[in-house]
Amino acid sequence: MSIVINLDVMLARRKMASKDLAEVVGITAQNLSILKTGKAKAIRFATLEAICRALACQPGDILEYRQDSAASE
């Protein structure tokens, strides 16, 4: 997938545990794990907003577009 989730990076920068973020955002630790590992197919803007608020960051800090090497060939 061309969309990369940098949630681990932001959690490390903020020195916050995943379970703490899940609690603040109001989602389960399992759903946060799915998001962190890039297995999620979608994210609600409300969830993204809550994550950005909790981590004091912008959506672009969490989501990144990287062109697939196969797509560029």
PQR file with spaces between the fields and no chain letter, atoms N, CA, C, O and H, PARSE charges and radii, in Angstrom:
ATOM       1  N    MET     1       0.847   -1.179    0.000 -0.4000 1.5000
ATOM       2  CA   MET     1       0.000    0.000    0.000 -0.0000 2.0000
ATOM       3  C    MET     1       0.888    1.236    0.000  0.5500 1.7000
ATOM       4  O    MET     1       1.954    1.230    0.617 -0.5500 1.4000
ATOM       5  N    SER     2       0.480    2.257   -0.659 -0.4000 1.5000
ATOM       6  CA   SER     2       1.270    3.476   -0.798 -0.0000 2.0000
ATOM       7  C    SER     2       1.151    4.416    0.381  0.5500 1.7000
ATOM       8  O    SER     2       1.940    5.351    0.509 -0.5500 1.4000
ATOM       9  H    SER     2      -0.386    2.261   -1.160  0.4000 1.0000
ATOM      10  N    ILE     3       0.175    4.183    1.248 -0.4000 1.5000
ATOM      11  CA   ILE     3       0.005    5.021    2.430 -0.0000 2.0000
ATOM      12  C    ILE     3       0.709    4.355    3.596  0.5500 1.7000
ATOM      13  O    ILE     3       0.414    3.211    3.940 -0.5500 1.4000
ATOM      14  H    ILE     3      -0.467    3.423    1.144  0.4000 1.0000
ATOM      15  N    VAL     4       1.634    5.070    4.198 -0.4000 1.5000
ATOM      16  CA   VAL     4       2.411    4.552    5.327 -0.0000 2.0000
ATOM      17  C    VAL     4       1.934    5.254    6.594  0.5500 1.7000
ATOM      18  O    VAL     4       1.757    6.472    6.617 -0.5500 1.4000
ATOM      19  H    VAL     4       1.874    5.999    3.919  0.4000 1.0000
ATOM      20  N    ILE     5       1.733    4.475    7.632 -0.4000 1.5000
ATOM      21  CA   ILE     5       1.296    5.013    8.922 -0.0000 2.0000
ATOM      22  C    ILE     5       2.527    5.178    9.808  0.5500 1.7000
ATOM      23  O    ILE     5       3.225    4.206   10.097 -0.5500 1.4000
ATOM      24  H    ILE     5       1.877    3.485    7.613  0.4000 1.0000
ATOM      25  N    ASN     6       2.788    6.392   10.231 -0.4000 1.5000
ATOM      26  CA   ASN     6       3.951    6.681   11.075 -0.0000 2.0000
ATOM      27  C    ASN     6       3.549    6.892   12.532  0.5500 1.7000
ATOM      28  O    ASN     6       4.120    7.732   13.227 -0.5500 1.4000
ATOM      29  H    ASN     6       2.221    7.182    9.996  0.4000 1.0000
ATOM      30  N    LEU     7       2.580    6.137   12.976 -0.4000 1.5000
ATOM      31  CA   LEU     7       2.090    6.300   14.339 -0.0000 2.0000
ATOM      32  C    LEU     7       3.148    5.901   15.367  0.5500 1.7000
ATOM      33  O    LEU     7       3.271    6.541   16.411 -0.5500 1.4000
ATOM      34  H    LEU     7       2.116    5.455   12.411  0.4000 1.0000
ATOM      35  N    ASP     8       3.901    4.861   15.080 -0.4000 1.5000
ATOM      36  CA   ASP     8       4.969    4.441   16.003 -0.0000 2.0000
ATOM      37  C    ASP     8       5.998    5.551   16.195  0.5500 1.7000
ATOM      38  O    ASP     8       6.479    5.779   17.305 -0.5500 1.4000
ATOM      39  H    ASP     8       3.802    4.340   14.232  0.4000 1.0000
ATOM      40  N    VAL     9       6.328    6.232   15.115 -0.4000 1.5000
ATOM      41  CA   VAL     9       7.300    7.318   15.192 -0.0000 2.0000
ATOM      42  C    VAL     9       6.787    8.428   16.100  0.5500 1.7000
ATOM      43  O    VAL     9       7.512    8.927   16.961 -0.5500 1.4000
ATOM      44  H    VAL     9       5.938    6.047   14.213  0.4000 1.0000
ATOM      45  N    MET    10       5.524    8.809   15.895 -0.4000 1.5000
ATOM      46  CA   MET    10       4.959    9.885   16.708 -0.0000 2.0000
ATOM      47  C    MET    10       4.809    9.462   18.161  0.5500 1.7000
ATOM      48  O    MET    10       5.021   10.272   19.063 -0.5500 1.4000
ATOM      49  H    MET    10       4.935    8.404   15.196  0.4000 1.0000
ATOM      50  N    LEU    11       4.446    8.211   18.400 -0.4000 1.5000
ATOM      51  CA   LEU    11       4.351    7.729   19.782 -0.0000 2.0000
ATOM      52  C    LEU    11       5.720    7.785   20.459  0.5500 1.7000
ATOM      53  O    LEU    11       5.825    8.178   21.621 -0.5500 1.4000
ATOM      54  H    LEU    11       4.273    7.553   17.667  0.4000 1.0000
ATOM      55  N    ALA    12       6.760    7.394   19.739 -0.4000 1.5000
ATOM      56  CA   ALA    12       8.114    7.421   20.311 -0.0000 2.0000
ATOM      57  C    ALA    12       8.550    8.861   20.579  0.5500 1.7000
ATOM      58  O    ALA    12       9.154    9.147   21.612 -0.5500 1.4000
ATOM      59  H    ALA    12       6.675    7.075   18.795  0.4000 1.0000
ATOM      60  N    ARG    13       8.246    9.756   19.656 -0.4000 1.5000
ATOM      61  CA   ARG    13       8.631   11.167   19.853 -0.0000 2.0000
ATOM      62  C    ARG    13       7.942   11.769   21.068  0.5500 1.7000
ATOM      63  O    ARG    13       8.529   12.572   21.794 -0.5500 1.4000
ATOM      64  H    ARG    13       7.756    9.523   18.817  0.4000 1.0000
ATOM      65  N    ARG    14       6.689   11.373   21.284 -0.4000 1.5000
ATOM      66  CA   ARG    14       5.915   11.915   22.414 -0.0000 2.0000
ATOM      67  C    ARG    14       6.079   11.082   23.683  0.5500 1.7000
ATOM      68  O    ARG    14       5.531   11.406   24.737 -0.5500 1.4000
ATOM      69  H    ARG    14       6.213   10.721   20.695  0.4000 1.0000
ATOM      70  N    LYS    15       6.855    9.991   23.552 -0.4000 1.5000
ATOM      71  CA   LYS    15       7.086    9.091   24.688 -0.0000 2.0000
ATOM      72  C    LYS    15       5.764    8.635   25.305  0.5500 1.7000
ATOM      73  O    LYS    15       5.563    8.683   26.519 -0.5500 1.4000
ATOM      74  H    LYS    15       7.301    9.728   22.696  0.4000 1.0000
ATOM      75  N    MET    16       4.877    8.194   24.420 -0.4000 1.5000
ATOM      76  CA   MET    16       3.550    7.749   24.851 -0.0000 2.0000
ATOM      77  C    MET    16       3.361    6.290   24.461  0.5500 1.7000
ATOM      78  O    MET    16       3.757    5.882   23.369 -0.5500 1.4000
ATOM      79  H    MET    16       5.040    8.155   23.434  0.4000 1.0000
ATOM      80  N    ALA    17       2.771    5.518   25.328 -0.4000 1.5000
ATOM      81  CA   ALA    17       2.494    4.110   25.039 -0.0000 2.0000
ATOM      82  C    ALA    17       1.220    3.983   24.205  0.5500 1.7000
ATOM      83  O    ALA    17       0.319    4.817   24.293 -0.5500 1.4000
ATOM      84  H    ALA    17       2.449    5.849   26.215  0.4000 1.0000
ATOM      85  N    SER    18       1.164    2.948   23.414 -0.4000 1.5000
ATOM      86  CA   SER    18       0.005    2.722   22.548 -0.0000 2.0000
ATOM      87  C    SER    18      -1.275    2.611   23.353  0.5500 1.7000
ATOM      88  O    SER    18      -2.309    3.160   22.971 -0.5500 1.4000
ATOM      89  H    SER    18       1.896    2.271   23.343  0.4000 1.0000
ATOM      90  N    LYS    19      -1.205    1.896   24.472 -0.4000 1.5000
ATOM      91  CA   LYS    19      -2.421    1.710   25.272 -0.0000 2.0000
ATOM      92  C    LYS    19      -2.912    3.034   25.848  0.5500 1.7000
ATOM      93  O    LYS    19      -4.117    3.233   26.008 -0.5500 1.4000
ATOM      94  H    LYS    19      -0.365    1.450   24.783  0.4000 1.0000
ATOM      95  N    ASP    20      -1.980    3.944   26.161 -0.4000 1.5000
ATOM      96  CA   ASP    20      -2.380    5.259   26.659 -0.0000 2.0000
ATOM      97  C    ASP    20      -3.053    6.072   25.561  0.5500 1.7000
ATOM      98  O    ASP    20      -4.059    6.740   25.800 -0.5500 1.4000
ATOM      99  H    ASP    20      -1.002    3.782   26.031  0.4000 1.0000
ATOM     100  N    LEU    21      -2.491    6.011   24.355 -0.4000 1.5000
ATOM     101  CA   LEU    21      -3.106    6.725   23.234 -0.0000 2.0000
ATOM     102  C    LEU    21      -4.485    6.160   22.926  0.5500 1.7000
ATOM     103  O    LEU    21      -5.427    6.913   22.680 -0.5500 1.4000
ATOM     104  H    LEU    21      -1.673    5.469   24.161  0.4000 1.0000
ATOM     105  N    ALA    22      -4.605    4.847   22.939 -0.4000 1.5000
ATOM     106  CA   ALA    22      -5.904    4.222   22.670 -0.0000 2.0000
ATOM     107  C    ALA    22      -6.946    4.705   23.672  0.5500 1.7000
ATOM     108  O    ALA    22      -8.090    4.981   23.311 -0.5500 1.4000
ATOM     109  H    ALA    22      -3.839    4.235   23.138  0.4000 1.0000
ATOM     110  N    GLU    23      -6.539    4.803   24.922 -0.4000 1.5000
ATOM     111  CA   GLU    23      -7.470    5.247   25.959 -0.0000 2.0000
ATOM     112  C    GLU    23      -7.879    6.697   25.743  0.5500 1.7000
ATOM     113  O    GLU    23      -9.058    7.035   25.853 -0.5500 1.4000
ATOM     114  H    GLU    23      -5.610    4.579   25.215  0.4000 1.0000
ATOM     115  N    VAL    24      -6.914    7.554   25.435 -0.4000 1.5000
ATOM     116  CA   VAL    24      -7.206    8.977   25.216 -0.0000 2.0000
ATOM     117  C    VAL    24      -8.102    9.165   23.992  0.5500 1.7000
ATOM     118  O    VAL    24      -9.031    9.971   24.012 -0.5500 1.4000
ATOM     119  H    VAL    24      -5.957    7.280   25.345  0.4000 1.0000
ATOM     120  N    VAL    25      -7.813    8.412   22.925 -0.4000 1.5000
ATOM     121  CA   VAL    25      -8.563    8.551   21.670 -0.0000 2.0000
ATOM     122  C    VAL    25      -9.945    7.899   21.772  0.5500 1.7000
ATOM     123  O    VAL    25     -10.888    8.316   21.100 -0.5500 1.4000
ATOM     124  H    VAL    25      -7.058    7.757   22.909  0.4000 1.0000
ATOM     125  N    GLY    26     -10.052    6.890   22.606 -0.4000 1.5000
ATOM     126  CA   GLY    26     -11.337    6.226   22.762 -0.0000 2.0000
ATOM     127  C    GLY    26     -11.543    5.069   21.807  0.5500 1.7000
ATOM     128  O    GLY    26     -12.674    4.756   21.436 -0.5500 1.4000
ATOM     129  H    GLY    26      -9.286    6.551   23.152  0.4000 1.0000
ATOM     130  N    ILE    27     -10.451    4.433   21.410 -0.4000 1.5000
ATOM     131  CA   ILE    27     -10.556    3.228   20.588 -0.0000 2.0000
ATOM     132  C    ILE    27      -9.852    2.094   21.334  0.5500 1.7000
ATOM     133  O    ILE    27      -9.109    2.327   22.287 -0.5500 1.4000
ATOM     134  H    ILE    27      -9.533    4.687   21.711  0.4000 1.0000
ATOM     135  N    THR    28     -10.096    0.885   20.891 -0.4000 1.5000
ATOM     136  CA   THR    28      -9.469   -0.247   21.561 -0.0000 2.0000
ATOM     137  C    THR    28      -7.987   -0.322   21.181  0.5500 1.7000
ATOM     138  O    THR    28      -7.570    0.146   20.122 -0.5500 1.4000
ATOM     139  H    THR    28     -10.699    0.696   20.117  0.4000 1.0000
ATOM     140  N    ALA    29      -7.213   -0.922   22.076 -0.4000 1.5000
ATOM     141  CA   ALA    29      -5.789   -1.110   21.795 -0.0000 2.0000
ATOM     142  C    ALA    29      -5.610   -1.979   20.554  0.5500 1.7000
ATOM     143  O    ALA    29      -4.657   -1.798   19.797 -0.5500 1.4000
ATOM     144  H    ALA    29      -7.551   -1.303   22.937  0.4000 1.0000
ATOM     145  N    GLN    30      -6.517   -2.908   20.350 -0.4000 1.5000
ATOM     146  CA   GLN    30      -6.445   -3.784   19.172 -0.0000 2.0000
ATOM     147  C    GLN    30      -6.652   -2.977   17.883  0.5500 1.7000
ATOM     148  O    GLN    30      -5.926   -3.168   16.908 -0.5500 1.4000
ATOM     149  H    GLN    30      -7.292   -3.055   20.965  0.4000 1.0000
ATOM     150  N    ASN    31      -7.627   -2.090   17.880 -0.4000 1.5000
ATOM     151  CA   ASN    31      -7.853   -1.263   16.687 -0.0000 2.0000
ATOM     152  C    ASN    31      -6.699   -0.304   16.446  0.5500 1.7000
ATOM     153  O    ASN    31      -6.348   -0.031   15.297 -0.5500 1.4000
ATOM     154  H    ASN    31      -8.217   -1.934   18.672  0.4000 1.0000
ATOM     155  N    LEU    32      -6.105    0.210   17.516 -0.4000 1.5000
ATOM     156  CA   LEU    32      -4.930    1.071   17.356 -0.0000 2.0000
ATOM     157  C    LEU    32      -3.763    0.272   16.789  0.5500 1.7000
ATOM     158  O    LEU    32      -2.998    0.781   15.969 -0.5500 1.4000
ATOM     159  H    LEU    32      -6.390   -0.011   18.449  0.4000 1.0000
ATOM     160  N    SER    33      -3.627   -0.963   17.219 -0.4000 1.5000
ATOM     161  CA   SER    33      -2.572   -1.827   16.694 -0.0000 2.0000
ATOM     162  C    SER    33      -2.768   -2.082   15.198  0.5500 1.7000
ATOM     163  O    SER    33      -1.805   -2.080   14.431 -0.5500 1.4000
ATOM     164  H    SER    33      -4.248   -1.377   17.885  0.4000 1.0000
ATOM     165  N    ILE    34      -4.004   -2.297   14.794 -0.4000 1.5000
ATOM     166  CA   ILE    34      -4.308   -2.502   13.371 -0.0000 2.0000
ATOM     167  C    ILE    34      -3.912   -1.264   12.571  0.5500 1.7000
ATOM     168  O    ILE    34      -3.372   -1.368   11.470 -0.5500 1.4000
ATOM     169  H    ILE    34      -4.786   -2.298   15.417  0.4000 1.0000
ATOM     170  N    LEU    35      -4.187   -0.107   13.134 -0.4000 1.5000
ATOM     171  CA   LEU    35      -3.811    1.145   12.470 -0.0000 2.0000
ATOM     172  C    LEU    35      -2.292    1.297   12.416  0.5500 1.7000
ATOM     173  O    LEU    35      -1.736    1.670   11.384 -0.5500 1.4000
ATOM     174  H    LEU    35      -4.626   -0.022   14.028  0.4000 1.0000
ATOM     175  N    LYS    36      -1.631    1.008   13.529 -0.4000 1.5000
ATOM     176  CA   LYS    36      -0.169    1.163   13.595 -0.0000 2.0000
ATOM     177  C    LYS    36       0.559    0.267   12.601  0.5500 1.7000
ATOM     178  O    LYS    36       1.566    0.664   12.015 -0.5500 1.4000
ATOM     179  H    LYS    36      -2.083    0.705   14.368  0.4000 1.0000
ATOM     180  N    THR    37       0.049   -0.922   12.420 -0.4000 1.5000
ATOM     181  CA   THR    37       0.728   -1.877   11.552 -0.0000 2.0000
ATOM     182  C    THR    37       0.368   -1.711   10.078  0.5500 1.7000
ATOM     183  O    THR    37       0.856   -2.454    9.227 -0.5500 1.4000
ATOM     184  H    THR    37      -0.769   -1.244   12.897  0.4000 1.0000
ATOM     185  N    GLY    38      -0.483   -0.738    9.782 -0.4000 1.5000
ATOM     186  CA   GLY    38      -0.835   -0.491    8.394 -0.0000 2.0000
ATOM     187  C    GLY    38      -1.844   -1.471    7.830  0.5500 1.7000
ATOM     188  O    GLY    38      -2.026   -1.546    6.614 -0.5500 1.4000
ATOM     189  H    GLY    38      -0.880   -0.134   10.474  0.4000 1.0000
ATOM     190  N    LYS    39      -2.503   -2.222    8.699 -0.4000 1.5000
ATOM     191  CA   LYS    39      -3.499   -3.194    8.245 -0.0000 2.0000
ATOM     192  C    LYS    39      -4.885   -2.581    8.101  0.5500 1.7000
ATOM     193  O    LYS    39      -5.786   -3.205    7.541 -0.5500 1.4000
ATOM     194  H    LYS    39      -2.355   -2.161    9.687  0.4000 1.0000
ATOM     195  N    ALA    40      -5.058   -1.370    8.600 -0.4000 1.5000
ATOM     196  CA   ALA    40      -6.354   -0.699    8.503 -0.0000 2.0000
ATOM     197  C    ALA    40      -6.612   -0.281    7.065  0.5500 1.7000
ATOM     198  O    ALA    40      -5.694    0.148    6.366 -0.5500 1.4000
ATOM     199  H    ALA    40      -4.326   -0.863    9.055  0.4000 1.0000
ATOM     200  N    LYS    41      -7.838   -0.404    6.628 -0.4000 1.5000
ATOM     201  CA   LYS    41      -8.223   -0.010    5.270 -0.0000 2.0000
ATOM     202  C    LYS    41      -8.749    1.412    5.224  0.5500 1.7000
ATOM     203  O    LYS    41      -8.840    2.011    4.153 -0.5500 1.4000
ATOM     204  H    LYS    41      -8.583   -0.752    7.196  0.4000 1.0000
ATOM     205  N    ALA    42      -9.101    1.960    6.400 -0.4000 1.5000
ATOM     206  CA   ALA    42      -9.657    3.307    6.457 -0.0000 2.0000
ATOM     207  C    ALA    42      -9.478    3.851    7.866  0.5500 1.7000
ATOM     208  O    ALA    42      -9.227    3.107    8.814 -0.5500 1.4000
ATOM     209  H    ALA    42      -9.027    1.473    7.270  0.4000 1.0000
ATOM     210  N    ILE    43      -9.614    5.164    7.979 -0.4000 1.5000
ATOM     211  CA   ILE    43      -9.599    5.809    9.294 -0.0000 2.0000
ATOM     212  C    ILE    43     -10.613    6.948    9.250  0.5500 1.7000
ATOM     213  O    ILE    43     -10.678    7.698    8.276 -0.5500 1.4000
ATOM     214  H    ILE    43      -9.818    5.769    7.209  0.4000 1.0000
ATOM     215  N    ARG    44     -11.390    7.067   10.298 -0.4000 1.5000
ATOM     216  CA   ARG    44     -12.358    8.155   10.378 -0.0000 2.0000
ATOM     217  C    ARG    44     -11.606    9.455   10.664  0.5500 1.7000
ATOM     218  O    ARG    44     -10.607    9.463   11.383 -0.5500 1.4000
ATOM     219  H    ARG    44     -11.337    6.458   11.089  0.4000 1.0000
ATOM     220  N    PHE    45     -12.101   10.546   10.091 -0.4000 1.5000
ATOM     221  CA   PHE    45     -11.494   11.843   10.377 -0.0000 2.0000
ATOM     222  C    PHE    45     -11.560   12.146   11.865  0.5500 1.7000
ATOM     223  O    PHE    45     -10.642   12.753   12.418 -0.5500 1.4000
ATOM     224  H    PHE    45     -12.912   10.539    9.506  0.4000 1.0000
ATOM     225  N    ALA    46     -12.644   11.727   12.519 -0.4000 1.5000
ATOM     226  CA   ALA    46     -12.789   11.974   13.957 -0.0000 2.0000
ATOM     227  C    ALA    46     -11.678   11.260   14.733  0.5500 1.7000
ATOM     228  O    ALA    46     -11.148   11.804   15.702 -0.5500 1.4000
ATOM     229  H    ALA    46     -13.390   11.235   12.070  0.4000 1.0000
ATOM     230  N    THR    47     -11.330   10.052   14.311 -0.4000 1.5000
ATOM     231  CA   THR    47     -10.252    9.306   14.972 -0.0000 2.0000
ATOM     232  C    THR    47      -8.918    9.968   14.691  0.5500 1.7000
ATOM     233  O    THR    47      -8.103   10.129   15.599 -0.5500 1.4000
ATOM     234  H    THR    47     -11.761    9.610   13.525  0.4000 1.0000
ATOM     235  N    LEU    48      -8.684   10.353   13.448 -0.4000 1.5000
ATOM     236  CA   LEU    48      -7.441   11.029   13.088 -0.0000 2.0000
ATOM     237  C    LEU    48      -7.303   12.339   13.856  0.5500 1.7000
ATOM     238  O    LEU    48      -6.219   12.678   14.332 -0.5500 1.4000
ATOM     239  H    LEU    48      -9.346   10.223   12.710  0.4000 1.0000
ATOM     240  N    GLU    49      -8.401   13.067   13.973 -0.4000 1.5000
ATOM     241  CA   GLU    49      -8.399   14.319   14.732 -0.0000 2.0000
ATOM     242  C    GLU    49      -8.040   14.066   16.193  0.5500 1.7000
ATOM     243  O    GLU    49      -7.245   14.804   16.776 -0.5500 1.4000
ATOM     244  H    GLU    49      -9.281   12.792   13.587  0.4000 1.0000
ATOM     245  N    ALA    50      -8.623   13.029   16.783 -0.4000 1.5000
ATOM     246  CA   ALA    50      -8.350   12.713   18.193 -0.0000 2.0000
ATOM     247  C    ALA    50      -6.890   12.295   18.380  0.5500 1.7000
ATOM     248  O    ALA    50      -6.269   12.659   19.378 -0.5500 1.4000
ATOM     249  H    ALA    50      -9.269   12.430   16.310  0.4000 1.0000
ATOM     250  N    ILE    51      -6.345   11.547   17.442 -0.4000 1.5000
ATOM     251  CA   ILE    51      -4.934   11.140   17.514 -0.0000 2.0000
ATOM     252  C    ILE    51      -4.031   12.368   17.409  0.5500 1.7000
ATOM     253  O    ILE    51      -3.083   12.514   18.180 -0.5500 1.4000
ATOM     254  H    ILE    51      -6.850   11.252   16.631  0.4000 1.0000
ATOM     255  N    CYS    52      -4.328   13.245   16.456 -0.4000 1.5000
ATOM     256  CA   CYS    52      -3.517   14.457   16.283 -0.0000 2.0000
ATOM     257  C    CYS    52      -3.599   15.341   17.520  0.5500 1.7000
ATOM     258  O    CYS    52      -2.601   15.940   17.920 -0.5500 1.4000
ATOM     259  H    CYS    52      -5.099   13.126   15.829  0.4000 1.0000
ATOM     260  N    ARG    53      -4.771   15.429   18.125 -0.4000 1.5000
ATOM     261  CA   ARG    53      -4.930   16.238   19.337 -0.0000 2.0000
ATOM     262  C    ARG    53      -4.099   15.632   20.470  0.5500 1.7000
ATOM     263  O    ARG    53      -3.403   16.348   21.189 -0.5500 1.4000
ATOM     264  H    ARG    53      -5.582   14.943   17.800  0.4000 1.0000
ATOM     265  N    ALA    54      -4.177   14.324   20.619 -0.4000 1.5000
ATOM     266  CA   ALA    54      -3.461   13.651   21.714 -0.0000 2.0000
ATOM     267  C    ALA    54      -1.940   13.727   21.531  0.5500 1.7000
ATOM     268  O    ALA    54      -1.199   13.838   22.507 -0.5500 1.4000
ATOM     269  H    ALA    54      -4.742   13.742   20.035  0.4000 1.0000
ATOM     270  N    LEU    55      -1.487   13.667   20.290 -0.4000 1.5000
ATOM     271  CA   LEU    55      -0.047   13.670   20.024 -0.0000 2.0000
ATOM     272  C    LEU    55       0.484   15.051   19.636  0.5500 1.7000
ATOM     273  O    LEU    55       1.674   15.208   19.363 -0.5500 1.4000
ATOM     274  H    LEU    55      -2.089   13.577   19.496  0.4000 1.0000
ATOM     275  N    ALA    56      -0.396   16.045   19.611 -0.4000 1.5000
ATOM     276  CA   ALA    56      -0.017   17.414   19.239 -0.0000 2.0000
ATOM     277  C    ALA    56       0.756   17.399   17.924  0.5500 1.7000
ATOM     278  O    ALA    56       1.898   17.850   17.845 -0.5500 1.4000
ATOM     279  H    ALA    56      -1.363   15.918   19.833  0.4000 1.0000
ATOM     280  N    CYS    57       0.096   16.864   16.892 -0.4000 1.5000
ATOM     281  CA   CYS    57       0.744   16.771   15.585 -0.0000 2.0000
ATOM     282  C    CYS    57      -0.270   17.034   14.476  0.5500 1.7000
ATOM     283  O    CYS    57      -1.449   17.265   14.744 -0.5500 1.4000
ATOM     284  H    CYS    57      -0.832   16.497   16.956  0.4000 1.0000
ATOM     285  N    GLN    58       0.191   16.999   13.251 -0.4000 1.5000
ATOM     286  CA   GLN    58      -0.651   17.197   12.076 -0.0000 2.0000
ATOM     287  C    GLN    58      -0.937   15.837   11.428  0.5500 1.7000
ATOM     288  O    GLN    58      -0.175   14.892   11.629 -0.5500 1.4000
ATOM     289  H    GLN    58       1.149   16.811   13.034  0.4000 1.0000
ATOM     290  N    PRO    59      -2.029   15.725   10.652 -0.5600 1.5000
ATOM     291  CA   PRO    59      -2.300   14.454    9.975  0.2800 2.0000
ATOM     292  C    PRO    59      -1.125   13.970    9.115  0.5500 1.7000
ATOM     293  O    PRO    59      -0.901   12.767    8.986 -0.5500 1.4000
ATOM     294  N    GLY    60      -0.389   14.901    8.537 -0.4000 1.5000
ATOM     295  CA   GLY    60       0.763   14.533    7.720 -0.0000 2.0000
ATOM     296  C    GLY    60       1.896   13.915    8.518  0.5500 1.7000
ATOM     297  O    GLY    60       2.768   13.250    7.959 -0.5500 1.4000
ATOM     298  H    GLY    60      -0.571   15.878    8.642  0.4000 1.0000
ATOM     299  N    ASP    61       1.884   14.135    9.818 -0.4000 1.5000
ATOM     300  CA   ASP    61       2.878   13.481   10.671 -0.0000 2.0000
ATOM     301  C    ASP    61       2.529   12.003   10.858  0.5500 1.7000
ATOM     302  O    ASP    61       3.408   11.186   11.135 -0.5500 1.4000
ATOM     303  H    ASP    61       1.176   14.676   10.272  0.4000 1.0000
ATOM     304  N    ILE    62       1.268   11.665   10.709 -0.4000 1.5000
ATOM     305  CA   ILE    62       0.785   10.297   10.911 -0.0000 2.0000
ATOM     306  C    ILE    62       0.731    9.536    9.593  0.5500 1.7000
ATOM     307  O    ILE    62       1.148    8.380    9.519 -0.5500 1.4000
ATOM     308  H    ILE    62       0.555   12.328   10.484  0.4000 1.0000
ATOM     309  N    LEU    63       0.218   10.183    8.559 -0.4000 1.5000
ATOM     310  CA   LEU    63       0.030    9.532    7.263 -0.0000 2.0000
ATOM     311  C    LEU    63       1.048   10.035    6.258  0.5500 1.7000
ATOM     312  O    LEU    63       1.306   11.236    6.176 -0.5500 1.4000
ATOM     313  H    LEU    63      -0.122   11.122    8.620  0.4000 1.0000
ATOM     314  N    GLU    64       1.622    9.131    5.503 -0.4000 1.5000
ATOM     315  CA   GLU    64       2.619    9.496    4.493 -0.0000 2.0000
ATOM     316  C    GLU    64       2.336    8.712    3.214  0.5500 1.7000
ATOM     317  O    GLU    64       2.006    7.527    3.261 -0.5500 1.4000
ATOM     318  H    GLU    64       1.413    8.155    5.570  0.4000 1.0000
ATOM     319  N    TYR    65       2.467    9.385    2.076 -0.4000 1.5000
ATOM     320  CA   TYR    65       2.316    8.715    0.787 -0.0000 2.0000
ATOM     321  C    TYR    65       3.684    8.378    0.229  0.5500 1.7000
ATOM     322  O    TYR    65       4.544    9.250    0.101 -0.5500 1.4000
ATOM     323  H    TYR    65       2.734   10.348    2.038  0.4000 1.0000
ATOM     324  N    ARG    66       3.883    7.119   -0.100 -0.4000 1.5000
ATOM     325  CA   ARG    66       5.122    6.682   -0.776 -0.0000 2.0000
ATOM     326  C    ARG    66       4.717    5.910   -2.022  0.5500 1.7000
ATOM     327  O    ARG    66       3.952    4.947   -1.960 -0.5500 1.4000
ATOM     328  H    ARG    66       3.185    6.411    0.004  0.4000 1.0000
ATOM     329  N    GLN    67       5.236    6.344   -3.126 -0.4000 1.5000
ATOM     330  CA   GLN    67       4.896    5.678   -4.377 -0.0000 2.0000
ATOM     331  C    GLN    67       5.474    4.270   -4.378  0.5500 1.7000
ATOM     332  O    GLN    67       6.647    4.066   -4.066 -0.5500 1.4000
ATOM     333  H    GLN    67       5.857    7.125   -3.177  0.4000 1.0000
ATOM     334  N    ASP    68       4.621    3.290   -4.738 -0.4000 1.5000
ATOM     335  CA   ASP    68       5.089    1.908   -4.843 -0.0000 2.0000
ATOM     336  C    ASP    68       6.142    1.807   -5.925  0.5500 1.7000
ATOM     337  O    ASP    68       6.009    2.408   -6.991 -0.5500 1.4000
ATOM     338  H    ASP    68       3.668    3.456   -4.991  0.4000 1.0000
ATOM     339  N    SER    69       7.194    1.042   -5.651 -0.4000 1.5000
ATOM     340  CA   SER    69       8.233    0.859   -6.664 -0.0000 2.0000
ATOM     341  C    SER    69       7.688    0.112   -7.871  0.5500 1.7000
ATOM     342  O    SER    69       8.120    0.361   -8.996 -0.5500 1.4000
ATOM     343  H    SER    69       7.302    0.554   -4.785  0.4000 1.0000
ATOM     344  N    ALA    70       6.738   -0.805   -7.653 -0.4000 1.5000
ATOM     345  CA   ALA    70       6.140   -1.550   -8.765 -0.0000 2.0000
ATOM     346  C    ALA    70       5.285   -0.629   -9.628  0.5500 1.7000
ATOM     347  O    ALA    70       5.216   -0.798  -10.846 -0.5500 1.4000
ATOM     348  H    ALA    70       6.387   -1.007   -6.739  0.4000 1.0000
ATOM     349  N    ALA    71       4.628    0.358   -8.988 -0.4000 1.5000
ATOM     350  CA   ALA    71       3.769    1.275   -9.735 -0.0000 2.0000
ATOM     351  C    ALA    71       4.582    2.246  -10.574  0.5500 1.7000
ATOM     352  O    ALA    71       4.106    2.724  -11.603 -0.5500 1.4000
ATOM     353  H    ALA    71       4.684    0.496   -7.999  0.4000 1.0000
ATOM     354  N    SER    72       5.805    2.544  -10.144 -0.4000 1.5000
ATOM     355  CA   SER    72       6.607    3.518  -10.872 -0.0000 2.0000
ATOM     356  C    SER    72       7.342    2.917  -12.058  0.5500 1.7000
ATOM     357  O    SER    72       7.900    3.639  -12.884 -0.5500 1.4000
ATOM     358  H    SER    72       6.192    2.156   -9.308  0.4000 1.0000
ATOM     359  N    GLU    73       7.340    1.587  -12.137 -0.4000 1.5000
ATOM     360  CA   GLU    73       8.047    0.927  -13.251 -0.0000 2.0000
ATOM     361  C    GLU    73       7.173    0.816  -14.469  0.5500 1.7000
ATOM     362  O    GLU    73       7.607    0.289  -15.493 -0.5500 1.4000
ATOM     363  H    GLU    73       6.887    1.000  -11.466  0.4000 1.0000
